[in-house]
Amino acid sequence: MAAAVYAAQLGSKVAIVDKADRLGGGKLNNGCVSSKAFIHAAKTFYRAAHSSHLGVEAYPELNFEKLIHSVRAAEERIYMRSSNDEYFKKKGIAVVHGHARFISTRKIKVEDQEIEAKRFIIATGSKPRIPAVPGLGKVNFHTNETIFSLDELPRRIAVIGGGVIGSETASAFNMLDSEVTIFERHHHLSLRVDKPIAEFVSKRFEDRGMKVRTHSEMTSAKQTEKGIKLEYIENDMPSHQFVDALFVSVGRIANLDLGLENAGVKYTENAISIDKYGRTSNRNIWAIGDASGSAGFTHVAEEQAMYAVLHALSGYAKPVKLKVLPYVIYTSPEVAHVGKTTHELEKAGIKHTVRSLDYADIDRAMIENKQGLIQIALNERQQLLGATMVGSHATEQIGQYVMAMNTGMKMTDFAKVLQPYPTYAGAPKQMAIELMMEQLHESKLKSKAFDTIRNLRHR
């Protein structure tokens, strides 16, 4: 959708084709918007139920039907504002609904209609990958496409996959008082961050009563009178568990049923092959988002959309810049990251120093009794190579570090920025001042050492 708007703004004749009856794709209808609305409701319920230490004696009753209605209402607000057919038509963009397939290098067929164009941008997104677990196909399991259609809150829910989507979903259901178990085959949650950060999140999950079964492999699923029976191996030991609902989140598969071979577009099992400009093997076709095998984030797809449109319509010949790639995870606690992890830096042999700030040293966090950690990696010039935050407001605060990396700021430059007190936003300045004082102290010591050596030489 972003690509269509950008192209129209440049004066091009544009058509947007979507196989669904409702525009918005996964982002709006069963992805980012839906999940964040669900998480917001879950957090609200949790805070109301766990605020007695503040003198707030509340005993909230959950109306799950209304909660799901609030999720749909959030989707509808965004749909009516900027995702409905009329919105695009008012911008001069034609809207066509139906499954599109290429029938030649410059022509697609949508149902009975043929559309010819000079240029195409493919942004077909992805669908959930379903693991080959024996019996899974006979069980009523859920993915991100169906989980928000539940009629009632499950008392027991299992999540296969401890990645971003799985962890967010598990965290939300836990805050709604469901008994939650995460099954993850790796040794820690797969959150694309350093192991200590993933372990911090896992520990907080377990503190809230969740079960995090790492190094586990699902071997079978079966519907029984007691619920869904899951058989698995954890740390080489077989075991089983009964649950009322099952959520599967083990990756995504790009939607590539588009007749790409008819257009001369090369692709693999899970992505269209693109160059640094986002262009495919057909010089008049670009691919963005999940279809191109990118990082799988909406903001990445929108960035690719802008570059693809500029390259296609104005000859803008600069590659898509994803070196400074931020991503956020809406678990509780929140996680946010940009740049390289320390593990990636060490593996690449890049010289760096690591500095951290515990939430225990942030007054706003102490006021709200929040736990968390900020970790940054710096090069020899004190420029950021990467930053990770885990804790309250992490998803909003990572933007400061993103800006710093994009502009080449030194960490000590944050010391020049006046921030209000008490805020989480003051954390970078706090770290910068500490670093600057250390450097000044070291410089002072060096100066004293030089003076001593100079005096000795003059004796």
GUSE-621189 format. One record per residue (C-alpha): residue in three letters; x, y, z. Coordinates in pm, 1 decimal, decimal comma. Example, Ala and Ser with C-alpha at 12.3 -4.5 7.8 and 13.67 -1.06 7.14 Angstrom:
{atom ALA {1230,0 -450,0 780,0}};
{atom SER {1367,0 -106,0 714,0}};
***
This chain:
{atom MET {0,0 0,0 0,0}};
{atom ALA {286,6 236,4 81,5}};
{atom ALA {439,9 178,3 -261,4}};
{atom ALA {110,1 264,1 -431,9}};
{atom VAL {80,3 592,2 -241,6}};
{atom TYR {443,6 688,8 -310,7}};
{atom ALA {402,9 615,7 -682,3}};
{atom ALA {80,7 819,2 -700,8}};
{atom GLN {252,8 1109,9 -525,4}};
{atom LEU {510,8 1107,4 -804,9}};
{atom GLY {232,5 1142,1 -1060,1}};
{atom SER {219,0 787,5 -1191,5}};
{atom LYS {-89,0 595,9 -1294,7}};
{atom VAL {-121,3 329,4 -1026,6}};
{atom ALA {-328,4 20,7 -952,4}};
{atom ILE {-312,7 -181,1 -631,0}};
{atom VAL {-412,4 -548,4 -650,8}};
{atom ASP {-499,7 -750,5 -341,3}};
{atom LYS {-642,7 -1101,8 -332,7}};
{atom ALA {-831,8 -1026,6 -10,4}};
{atom ASP {-1167,2 -847,9 0,1}};
{atom ARG {-1024,4 -605,0 254,1}};
{atom LEU {-704,1 -408,6 203,5}};
{atom GLY {-443,2 -389,4 477,9}};
{atom GLY {-268,9 -723,4 447,4}};
{atom GLY {-119,4 -904,1 744,7}};
{atom LYS {-8,7 -579,9 911,2}};
{atom LEU {-361,2 -456,2 965,3}};
{atom ASN {-586,7 -759,8 963,3}};
{atom ASN {-403,1 -1023,2 1167,1}};
{atom GLY {-53,0 -897,4 1234,8}};
{atom CYS {105,7 -587,4 1386,5}};
{atom VAL {-210,3 -389,9 1457,1}};
{atom SER {-415,2 -683,9 1585,0}};
{atom SER {-143,9 -822,2 1810,6}};
{atom LYS {-52,3 -484,6 1959,6}};
{atom ALA {-417,3 -407,4 2034,3}};
{atom PHE {-447,4 -748,6 2203,2}};
{atom ILE {-128,0 -688,4 2402,4}};
{atom HIS {-248,0 -341,9 2508,0}};
{atom ALA {-570,5 -490,2 2643,9}};
{atom ALA {-381,5 -769,3 2821,5}};
{atom LYS {-142,2 -522,4 2985,9}};
{atom THR {-434,6 -307,7 3100,9}};
{atom PHE {-600,2 -608,2 3263,9}};
{atom TYR {-274,7 -720,5 3425,4}};
{atom ARG {-196,8 -379,8 3573,3}};
{atom ALA {-545,6 -349,4 3718,3}};
{atom ALA {-515,0 -692,4 3877,9}};
{atom HIS {-161,9 -641,8 4012,5}};
{atom SER {-158,2 -293,9 4164,4}};
{atom SER {-242,3 -368,9 4527,4}};
{atom HIS {112,5 -265,0 4627,6}};
{atom LEU {14,0 84,9 4512,7}};
{atom GLY {-298,8 81,1 4724,2}};
{atom VAL {-515,0 4,4 4423,1}};
{atom GLU {-732,5 -286,0 4533,9}};
{atom ALA {-894,5 -385,4 4205,6}};
{atom TYR {-1040,5 -721,8 4114,7}};
{atom PRO {-1109,8 -690,5 3741,1}};
{atom GLU {-1336,4 -932,3 3560,6}};
{atom LEU {-1228,6 -1019,9 3209,1}};
{atom ASN {-1485,5 -1001,2 2930,9}};
{atom PHE {-1291,1 -1179,8 2657,1}};
{atom GLU {-1557,5 -1114,3 2394,4}};
{atom LYS {-1527,7 -739,1 2453,2}};
{atom LEU {-1148,8 -764,2 2449,4}};
{atom ILE {-1155,0 -923,1 2103,8}};
{atom HIS {-1406,4 -658,4 1995,9}};
{atom SER {-1155,3 -390,1 2104,6}};
{atom VAL {-893,7 -554,4 1882,5}};
{atom ARG {-1128,3 -541,7 1584,1}};
{atom ALA {-1214,9 -181,3 1668,5}};
{atom ALA {-846,6 -85,0 1656,3}};
{atom GLU {-813,5 -251,3 1316,0}};
{atom GLU {-1122,6 -68,3 1194,5}};
{atom ARG {-997,6 273,6 1306,2}};
{atom ILE {-683,0 238,5 1097,2}};
{atom TYR {-870,2 77,0 808,1}};
{atom MET {-1118,6 362,9 789,1}};
{atom ARG {-845,0 624,4 817,3}};
{atom SER {-593,5 505,3 559,1}};
{atom SER {-649,9 150,4 431,8}};
{atom ASN {-994,3 132,6 270,7}};
{atom ASP {-1062,9 131,8 -101,3}};
{atom GLU {-1201,6 487,3 -106,1}};
{atom TYR {-885,8 622,7 56,6}};
{atom PHE {-678,4 498,8 -235,7}};
{atom LYS {-931,2 591,0 -500,9}};
{atom LYS {-929,5 951,6 -375,7}};
{atom LYS {-556,2 952,3 -444,2}};
{atom GLY {-617,5 838,0 -800,0}};
{atom ILE {-517,9 478,0 -732,1}};
{atom ALA {-726,6 201,6 -890,0}};
{atom VAL {-812,8 -84,9 -653,0}};
{atom VAL {-855,9 -438,3 -785,2}};
{atom HIS {-946,4 -736,6 -566,7}};
{atom GLY {-848,3 -1087,3 -668,4}};
{atom HIS {-556,1 -1327,9 -702,0}};
{atom ALA {-300,6 -1186,5 -945,6}};
{atom ARG {-75,2 -1405,0 -1160,7}};
{atom PHE {178,1 -1298,7 -1422,8}};
{atom ILE {93,9 -1419,4 -1773,1}};
{atom SER {385,9 -1237,9 -1936,6}};
{atom THR {672,9 -1007,7 -1847,8}};
{atom ARG {444,1 -702,9 -1838,7}};
{atom LYS {97,7 -839,9 -1784,5}};
{atom ILE {-97,2 -995,2 -1498,0}};
{atom LYS {-435,4 -1164,4 -1485,6}};
{atom VAL {-670,8 -1102,1 -1193,7}};
{atom GLU {-971,7 -1334,4 -1215,9}};
{atom ASP {-1106,8 -1249,7 -1565,9}};
{atom GLN {-928,8 -913,9 -1593,9}};
{atom GLU {-591,2 -857,4 -1759,2}};
{atom ILE {-374,7 -564,7 -1647,9}};
{atom GLU {-70,2 -445,9 -1836,7}};
{atom ALA {189,7 -216,2 -1679,3}};
{atom LYS {539,4 -87,2 -1743,5}};
{atom ARG {649,5 -160,1 -1388,8}};
{atom PHE {539,0 -383,8 -1102,2}};
{atom ILE {618,7 -392,0 -731,8}};
{atom ILE {551,1 -723,7 -557,8}};
{atom ALA {451,7 -690,5 -191,4}};
{atom THR {255,7 -1008,8 -128,4}};
{atom GLY {375,3 -1070,7 227,9}};
{atom SER {392,5 -1413,6 387,3}};
{atom LYS {195,1 -1683,2 566,1}};
{atom PRO {272,8 -1891,7 875,4}};
{atom ARG {506,6 -2186,7 834,3}};
{atom ILE {346,3 -2503,9 971,4}};
{atom PRO {590,8 -2753,0 1126,7}};
{atom ALA {580,0 -3120,8 1032,4}};
{atom VAL {455,8 -3244,2 1368,4}};
{atom PRO {271,3 -3578,0 1348,5}};
{atom GLY {-100,6 -3529,7 1417,5}};
{atom LEU {-85,5 -3148,4 1404,5}};
{atom GLY {-307,5 -3136,2 1097,1}};
{atom LYS {-587,1 -3311,6 1287,7}};
{atom VAL {-574,4 -3066,3 1579,3}};
{atom ASN {-753,7 -2731,1 1590,4}};
{atom PHE {-439,1 -2520,9 1626,6}};
{atom HIS {-403,9 -2145,5 1575,2}};
{atom THR {-162,3 -1911,7 1399,7}};
{atom ASN {-150,9 -1531,9 1394,3}};
{atom GLU {-424,0 -1548,5 1127,1}};
{atom THR {-678,8 -1715,8 1357,3}};
{atom ILE {-578,4 -1654,7 1720,2}};
{atom PHE {-784,5 -1335,1 1746,8}};
{atom SER {-1096,9 -1524,9 1646,4}};
{atom LEU {-1111,3 -1720,8 1973,0}};
{atom ASP {-1453,4 -1717,4 2138,4}};
{atom GLU {-1322,8 -1756,3 2492,0}};
{atom LEU {-997,9 -1731,8 2684,6}};
{atom PRO {-821,3 -2070,2 2698,5}};
{atom ARG {-733,9 -2186,6 3049,4}};
{atom ARG {-423,5 -2362,4 2916,9}};
{atom ILE {-239,8 -2259,9 2601,4}};
{atom ALA {83,7 -2386,5 2448,3}};
{atom VAL {298,4 -2186,9 2207,0}};
{atom ILE {523,4 -2374,2 1965,7}};
{atom GLY {806,9 -2135,3 1883,5}};
{atom GLY {979,5 -1890,8 2114,2}};
{atom GLY {1050,6 -1628,0 1851,2}};
{atom VAL {913,4 -1274,7 1833,2}};
{atom ILE {550,0 -1357,4 1748,4}};
{atom GLY {537,7 -1659,5 1975,9}};
{atom SER {685,1 -1474,2 2271,8}};
{atom GLU {456,0 -1172,9 2227,0}};
{atom THR {148,6 -1395,6 2209,7}};
{atom ALA {255,8 -1606,0 2507,3}};
{atom SER {325,2 -1295,1 2715,1}};
{atom ALA {-19,2 -1151,1 2638,2}};
{atom PHE {-212,8 -1466,0 2727,1}};
{atom ASN {-10,0 -1498,0 3046,8}};
{atom MET {-115,3 -1145,7 3149,1}};
{atom LEU {-476,6 -1252,4 3094,7}};
{atom ASP {-422,1 -1536,2 3345,2}};
{atom SER {-400,9 -1827,5 3101,7}};
{atom GLU {-157,2 -2104,9 3192,8}};
{atom VAL {108,6 -2061,0 2924,1}};
{atom THR {386,3 -2292,1 2805,8}};
{atom ILE {640,0 -2197,8 2538,1}};
{atom PHE {819,6 -2474,0 2347,1}};
{atom GLU {1144,6 -2356,3 2185,7}};
{atom ARG {1396,1 -2592,4 2027,9}};
{atom HIS {1694,9 -2365,1 2087,8}};
{atom HIS {1865,5 -2318,5 2424,4}};
{atom HIS {1699,4 -1978,9 2476,0}};
{atom LEU {1415,4 -1770,7 2331,7}};
{atom SER {1483,6 -1674,2 1968,5}};
{atom LEU {1447,0 -1297,9 2002,3}};
{atom ARG {1739,7 -1193,5 1776,3}};
{atom VAL {1926,9 -1048,3 2072,6}};
{atom ASP {2223,9 -1155,8 2284,0}};
{atom LYS {2171,2 -1461,0 2500,6}};
{atom PRO {2175,2 -1268,7 2835,5}};
{atom ILE {1891,6 -1045,2 2712,3}};
{atom ALA {1685,3 -1344,2 2597,6}};
{atom GLU {1748,5 -1511,5 2932,7}};
{atom PHE {1636,3 -1195,0 3114,7}};
{atom VAL {1303,7 -1208,9 2929,0}};
{atom SER {1270,7 -1580,9 2995,3}};
{atom LYS {1334,4 -1528,0 3366,5}};
{atom ARG {1066,8 -1257,1 3385,2}};
{atom PHE {825,4 -1490,9 3205,0}};
{atom GLU {891,5 -1765,2 3457,0}};
{atom ASP {855,7 -1519,5 3746,5}};
{atom ARG {500,1 -1458,0 3620,6}};
{atom GLY {421,2 -1829,5 3618,4}};
{atom MET {492,0 -1915,6 3255,5}};
{atom LYS {673,3 -2234,8 3159,8}};
{atom VAL {955,0 -2186,0 2911,2}};
{atom ARG {1066,4 -2522,6 2775,9}};
{atom THR {1384,8 -2454,9 2580,5}};
{atom HIS {1579,6 -2724,3 2396,5}};
{atom SER {1248,9 -2900,7 2334,2}};
{atom GLU {1113,6 -3068,5 2022,9}};
{atom MET {746,2 -3142,4 1957,6}};
{atom THR {694,5 -3506,0 1850,9}};
{atom SER {315,5 -3535,1 1823,8}};
{atom ALA {-19,8 -3361,7 1877,7}};
{atom LYS {-352,4 -3534,1 1938,7}};
{atom GLN {-703,1 -3420,1 2024,8}};
{atom THR {-838,7 -3597,7 2334,9}};
{atom GLU {-1119,8 -3557,8 2587,1}};
{atom LYS {-870,0 -3392,3 2824,4}};
{atom GLY {-769,5 -3140,4 2559,8}};
{atom ILE {-486,2 -3135,3 2309,3}};
{atom LYS {-219,2 -3383,2 2407,9}};
{atom LEU {130,6 -3266,0 2315,3}};
{atom GLU {417,7 -3510,5 2324,5}};
{atom TYR {765,6 -3363,0 2320,4}};
{atom ILE {1129,5 -3421,1 2404,6}};
{atom GLU {1294,1 -3173,4 2641,0}};
{atom ASN {1668,0 -3202,6 2706,0}};
{atom ASP {1658,7 -3553,7 2556,3}};
{atom MET {1378,1 -3661,7 2793,1}};
{atom PRO {1031,8 -3754,9 2652,5}};
{atom SER {727,5 -3599,6 2817,8}};
{atom HIS {370,5 -3485,1 2745,4}};
{atom GLN {126,7 -3210,7 2837,0}};
{atom PHE {-244,6 -3134,3 2790,4}};
{atom VAL {-362,6 -2789,7 2678,2}};
{atom ASP {-689,1 -2628,0 2567,6}};
{atom ALA {-542,3 -2421,0 2283,9}};
{atom LEU {-232,8 -2442,1 2066,5}};
{atom PHE {-58,7 -2149,7 1895,5}};
{atom VAL {199,5 -2225,1 1625,5}};
{atom SER {468,2 -1970,4 1537,0}};
{atom VAL {781,4 -2121,2 1384,3}};
{atom GLY {852,5 -1882,6 1099,1}};
{atom ARG {695,8 -1747,6 782,1}};
{atom ILE {674,5 -1850,9 414,3}};
{atom ALA {657,1 -1588,3 140,7}};
{atom ASN {342,4 -1579,8 -74,7}};
{atom LEU {486,8 -1654,1 -418,3}};
{atom ASP {197,4 -1816,4 -606,7}};
{atom LEU {216,0 -1545,2 -870,2}};
{atom GLY {324,7 -1715,5 -1191,9}};
{atom LEU {667,7 -1558,5 -1151,8}};
{atom GLU {823,8 -1787,8 -1410,2}};
{atom ASN {597,7 -1630,4 -1674,7}};
{atom ALA {753,4 -1292,4 -1596,0}};
{atom GLY {1113,2 -1415,8 -1590,0}};
{atom VAL {1143,5 -1351,5 -1217,1}};
{atom LYS {1390,6 -1574,5 -1035,5}};
{atom TYR {1298,2 -1695,8 -688,2}};
{atom THR {1383,3 -1956,1 -429,6}};
{atom GLU {1152,4 -2164,1 -212,2}};
{atom ASN {1097,1 -1873,8 25,5}};
{atom ALA {1192,4 -1547,0 -144,4}};
{atom ILE {1218,1 -1358,3 -469,8}};
{atom SER {1577,9 -1286,5 -566,4}};
{atom ILE {1651,1 -911,1 -570,2}};
{atom ASP {1953,2 -685,1 -616,9}};
{atom LYS {2060,6 -403,4 -383,7}};
{atom TYR {1792,3 -177,7 -532,7}};
{atom GLY {1513,2 -428,4 -471,3}};
{atom ARG {1487,1 -512,1 -842,0}};
{atom THR {1426,3 -869,8 -956,4}};
{atom SER {1577,5 -1054,7 -1253,3}};
{atom ASN {1308,5 -878,9 -1458,8}};
{atom ARG {1433,6 -520,0 -1473,8}};
{atom ASN {1078,4 -385,8 -1464,5}};
{atom ILE {972,0 -572,7 -1149,3}};
{atom TRP {1070,9 -499,4 -788,9}};
{atom ALA {997,7 -702,1 -473,8}};
{atom ILE {971,6 -575,4 -117,4}};
{atom GLY {886,6 -698,9 230,5}};
{atom ASP {848,2 -1065,8 314,2}};
{atom ALA {824,3 -1154,3 -56,3}};
{atom SER {1187,2 -1044,3 -96,4}};
{atom GLY {1310,7 -1237,0 206,4}};
{atom SER {1375,9 -921,0 408,1}};
{atom ALA {1383,1 -898,5 787,5}};
{atom GLY {1005,8 -943,1 817,3}};
{atom PHE {912,3 -607,7 969,7}};
{atom THR {654,0 -361,4 839,6}};
{atom HIS {890,3 -65,5 874,3}};
{atom VAL {1149,9 -248,8 661,9}};
{atom ALA {892,4 -317,6 389,7}};
{atom GLU {787,2 48,7 387,2}};
{atom GLU {1150,5 157,7 357,7}};
{atom GLN {1199,2 -82,1 66,9}};
{atom ALA {879,1 50,3 -89,5}};
{atom MET {1012,7 406,3 -92,9}};
{atom TYR {1343,8 305,1 -251,4}};
{atom ALA {1174,9 76,1 -505,8}};
{atom VAL {937,0 349,9 -619,0}};
{atom LEU {1215,1 607,5 -642,8}};
{atom HIS {1434,3 367,2 -836,3}};
{atom ALA {1152,2 264,0 -1069,0}};
{atom LEU {1010,3 607,9 -1142,9}};
{atom SER {1290,5 859,6 -1101,1}};
{atom GLY {1608,5 663,2 -1164,5}};
{atom TYR {1720,0 711,0 -803,8}};
{atom ALA {2023,9 486,1 -799,9}};
{atom LYS {2104,8 440,4 -434,0}};
{atom PRO {2065,5 99,3 -270,8}};
{atom VAL {1820,7 26,2 8,3}};
{atom LYS {1990,7 105,7 339,2}};
{atom LEU {1912,4 -149,6 607,1}};
{atom LYS {2244,5 -141,7 791,1}};
{atom VAL {2086,8 46,6 1082,3}};
{atom LEU {1790,7 -185,3 1133,7}};
{atom PRO {1580,3 -136,1 1447,8}};
{atom TYR {1326,3 -384,7 1571,1}};
{atom VAL {1104,7 -404,1 1874,9}};
{atom ILE {929,1 -686,5 2059,7}};
{atom TYR {610,6 -615,6 2255,4}};
{atom THR {656,0 -874,9 2523,7}};
{atom SER {638,8 -778,3 2889,0}};
{atom PRO {913,9 -673,7 2944,5}};
{atom GLU {955,8 -502,4 2609,1}};
{atom VAL {1267,0 -560,6 2399,6}};
{atom ALA {1421,9 -324,3 2144,4}};
{atom HIS {1740,9 -348,5 1940,2}};
{atom VAL {1932,5 -168,7 1665,7}};
{atom GLY {2260,7 -247,9 1492,4}};
{atom LYS {2483,8 -544,0 1576,5}};
{atom THR {2454,9 -763,6 1881,9}};
{atom THR {2772,4 -820,3 2084,0}};
{atom HIS {2770,5 -1182,2 1964,6}};
{atom GLU {2768,5 -1066,1 1601,2}};
{atom LEU {3050,0 -817,9 1669,6}};
{atom GLU {3263,2 -1083,2 1838,2}};
{atom LYS {3197,8 -1333,1 1559,8}};
{atom ALA {3300,6 -1072,5 1299,1}};
{atom GLY {3613,1 -979,6 1495,4}};
{atom ILE {3505,9 -615,0 1524,5}};
{atom LYS {3679,4 -433,4 1806,7}};
{atom HIS {3430,6 -284,3 2049,4}};
{atom THR {3354,0 -204,3 2410,2}};
{atom VAL {3028,8 -284,3 2587,9}};
{atom ARG {2861,5 -54,9 2837,1}};
{atom SER {2536,8 -108,7 3023,8}};
{atom LEU {2290,4 70,6 3247,8}};
{atom ASP {2059,6 -118,5 3479,6}};
{atom TYR {1706,8 11,3 3533,3}};
{atom ALA {1796,9 18,5 3903,6}};
{atom ASP {2006,0 326,4 3817,0}};
{atom ILE {1722,2 505,5 3635,8}};
{atom ASP {1505,8 705,5 3876,6}};
{atom ARG {1189,0 680,2 3664,3}};
{atom ALA {1223,8 300,8 3665,2}};
{atom MET {1274,7 302,6 4041,4}};
{atom ILE {964,4 516,7 4089,3}};
{atom GLU {759,7 265,7 3888,9}};
{atom ASN {944,3 -36,1 4034,5}};
{atom LYS {1049,0 -161,9 3688,8}};
{atom GLN {1332,6 -396,9 3604,0}};
{atom GLY {1536,4 -373,5 3287,4}};
{atom LEU {1870,8 -321,0 3119,8}};
{atom ILE {2026,8 -106,7 2848,1}};
{atom GLN {2334,4 -242,7 2671,0}};
{atom ILE {2535,9 -61,2 2404,4}};
{atom ALA {2841,6 -147,8 2196,3}};
{atom LEU {3083,7 127,8 2092,5}};
{atom ASN {3372,9 145,4 1849,3}};
{atom GLU {3705,4 314,4 1923,8}};
{atom ARG {3559,9 654,1 1830,5}};
{atom GLN {3275,9 603,5 2081,8}};
{atom GLN {3018,6 565,8 1804,3}};
{atom LEU {2735,5 318,0 1846,2}};
{atom LEU {2767,2 -20,1 1677,9}};
{atom GLY {2456,8 -158,0 1844,9}};
{atom ALA {2211,7 -102,3 2128,6}};
{atom THR {1969,1 -330,5 2309,0}};
{atom MET {1705,3 -238,9 2564,6}};
{atom VAL {1487,0 -468,0 2771,2}};
{atom GLY {1228,2 -324,3 3005,6}};
{atom SER {945,4 -74,3 3028,0}};
{atom HIS {917,9 175,4 2736,1}};
{atom ALA {1204,9 7,3 2546,5}};
{atom THR {1007,9 8,8 2221,1}};
{atom GLU {971,4 387,5 2234,4}};
{atom GLN {1320,5 472,9 2358,9}};
{atom ILE {1522,7 280,0 2098,2}};
{atom GLY {1461,8 565,0 1851,8}};
{atom GLN {1731,3 777,9 2015,9}};
{atom TYR {1993,8 513,3 1945,7}};
{atom VAL {1865,6 464,6 1591,0}};
{atom MET {1911,2 836,1 1524,9}};
{atom ALA {2258,8 829,7 1677,3}};
{atom MET {2367,0 542,9 1453,9}};
{atom ASN {2218,7 701,4 1141,0}};
{atom THR {2394,7 1032,4 1201,2}};
{atom GLY {2727,0 892,8 1325,4}};
{atom MET {2691,4 1060,8 1665,6}};
{atom LYS {2939,9 980,8 1936,5}};
{atom MET {2791,1 844,1 2255,4}};
{atom THR {2930,3 1141,1 2446,6}};
{atom ASP {2720,6 1373,6 2226,2}};
{atom PHE {2418,2 1265,3 2429,3}};
{atom ALA {2570,3 1454,1 2722,4}};
{atom LYS {2493,8 1777,8 2536,2}};
{atom VAL {2119,8 1699,7 2517,2}};
{atom LEU {1906,6 1838,8 2800,0}};
{atom GLN {1639,7 1585,4 2897,6}};
{atom PRO {1350,7 1635,8 3143,8}};
{atom TYR {1357,4 1452,8 3476,9}};
{atom PRO {1254,7 1188,9 3566,6}};
{atom THR {1226,3 1007,5 3232,9}};
{atom TYR {1347,9 692,8 3062,2}};
{atom ALA {1458,8 924,0 2779,3}};
{atom GLY {1735,5 1054,5 3005,7}};
{atom ALA {1915,8 718,5 3007,7}};
{atom PRO {2144,0 786,1 2705,3}};
{atom LYS {2253,4 1117,1 2859,7}};
{atom GLN {2319,6 939,5 3189,8}};
{atom MET {2540,2 684,1 3013,8}};
{atom ALA {2711,5 954,6 2810,2}};
{atom ILE {2802,7 1161,5 3116,9}};
{atom GLU {2944,6 855,9 3290,1}};
{atom LEU {3156,7 775,5 2982,8}};
{atom MET {3269,7 1137,5 2945,3}};
{atom MET {3374,7 1158,7 3310,8}};
{atom GLU {3574,6 838,1 3276,9}};
{atom GLN {3751,2 977,9 2971,8}};
{atom LEU {3826,5 1307,5 3147,4}};
{atom HIS {3957,6 1122,7 3452,2}};
{atom GLU {4175,3 901,4 3233,9}};
{atom SER {4300,2 1207,4 3046,9}};
{atom LYS {4379,3 1379,6 3376,5}};
{atom LEU {4573,8 1077,6 3498,2}};
{atom LYS {4765,7 1065,1 3171,0}};
{atom SER {4843,9 1435,2 3203,8}};
{atom LYS {4979,1 1382,0 3557,3}};
{atom ALA {5186,8 1090,1 3433,3}};
{atom PHE {5334,0 1300,0 3152,7}};
{atom ASP {5413,6 1580,1 3399,8}};
{atom THR {5591,7 1331,5 3628,3}};
{atom ILE {5800,6 1192,1 3342,1}};
{atom ARG {5883,8 1542,6 3222,3}};
{atom ASN {5998,6 1646,4 3571,7}};
{atom LEU {6216,2 1337,9 3605,8}};
{atom ARG {6387,5 1417,1 3275,4}};
{atom HIS {6472,2 1771,0 3392,2}};
{atom ARG {6644,5 1651,2 3712,4}};
***
